[in-house]
Structures are given as structure tokens and as C-alpha cells.
Amino acid sequence: MSAAPREVVIRGSRVALARFRESDIEAVHTFASDPVVCRFTGWGPNTLDETRAFVADAVQRNSDRYDLAVLRADEVIGSGSVWTTSPAH
């Protein structure tokens, strides 16, 4: 049984941004648990439970935040988030 096609939000020539899926936990944990990847972030390195919580939250469709998977050749290699801090601005 094959997975449903991923909902791609933006596709560029080398990478795409797409909605996360629950099945992305392992791929996300590969980069989110790496101290080198996380050295300049405000999070991580993640435990597996932290990664599971992030992906579960990212799968939710919030009206004030987009958490998107960065894909290269349909493989999750990173993440990006965009959110509103002030609806008035």
C-alpha cells in the first residue's frame, strides 16, 4: 500500500516545502537530534519524544502558524516555520 501523495505547498528547482506527515518522525529526528544541526537554533538536540511531539504539532493545521517540511527529492531534510506574532502588523 503506497502513501497518499504529499501536499506540497511550494516547489522550487532543488527543494520543496510540504505539509508534515506522521510518518516523517524518523527523518525529522535524523536532523533534529544532531548537535551540529541544532547548534544555532533555540531548540534541540531533540529526544525522540520531543521529535514526536514536534511532528504531531506540525501535522495540526493551525491558522496562525505553518510548520513545513523541507524536501529534496521527496526526502525530508529539514523544516521551516512561519507564524504571526501580531495580527495587527
C-alpha positions in Angstrom: 0.0 0.0 0.0 1.6 3.3 -1.1 1.2 6.5 0.9 -1.0 9.3 -0.3 0.8 12.0 -2.3 2.4 14.6 -0.1 0.7 18.0 0.0 3.5 20.3 -1.5 3.0 24.0 -0.7 5.9 25.4 -2.7 8.1 23.6 -5.2 11.4 25.0 -6.4 14.1 23.6 -8.7 16.0 21.9 -5.9 13.8 21.8 -2.8 10.1 21.9 -1.9 8.1 22.8 1.1 5.4 20.5 2.1 3.0 19.6 4.9 4.4 17.2 7.5 3.1 13.7 7.9 3.2 11.5 11.0 5.5 9.1 9.0 8.2 11.9 8.9 9.2 11.3 12.6 12.3 9.2 11.7 13.5 11.7 9.0 12.9 14.7 11.3 14.7 13.0 14.2 17.8 12.4 12.0 18.4 16.2 11.8 16.7 17.3 15.0 18.8 15.1 17.2 22.1 16.2 15.6 24.0 18.7 17.8 25.8 20.2 14.8 22.5 20.9 13.0 21.0 22.4 16.2 23.9 24.5 17.3 22.4 27.8 16.2 18.8 27.1 17.0 16.7 27.8 20.0 15.8 24.1 20.2 17.5 20.7 20.2 19.2 18.4 20.0 15.8 16.7 20.4 15.0 13.5 22.2 12.8 11.1 20.2 9.8 12.1 22.4 10.5 15.8 21.5 10.6 15.0 17.8 7.4 13.0 18.1 5.7 16.0 19.8 7.0 18.4 17.2 5.7 16.3 14.3 2.4 15.7 15.9 2.0 19.5 16.4 3.2 20.3 12.9 0.6 17.9 11.4 -2.1 20.0 13.1 -3.3 22.8 10.8 -3.1 26.0 12.9 -4.4 29.2 11.5 -1.5 31.3 12.9 1.5 29.0 12.2 2.9 27.0 9.3 5.4 24.2 10.1 6.6 22.8 6.8 9.0 20.0 5.8 11.9 20.9 3.5 12.2 18.2 0.9 14.9 17.2 -1.5 13.9 14.5 -4.0 10.9 13.8 -1.8 13.1 13.2 1.3 12.6 15.3 4.4 15.9 17.1 5.0 14.8 20.0 7.2 12.0 22.1 8.5 10.8 25.7 8.3 8.2 27.6 10.3 6.3 30.8 9.6 4.0 32.4 12.2 2.2 35.6 13.1 3.4 37.5 16.2 0.9 40.3 15.8 -2.3 40.0 13.8 -2.4 43.8 13.6 1.0 44.0 11.9 
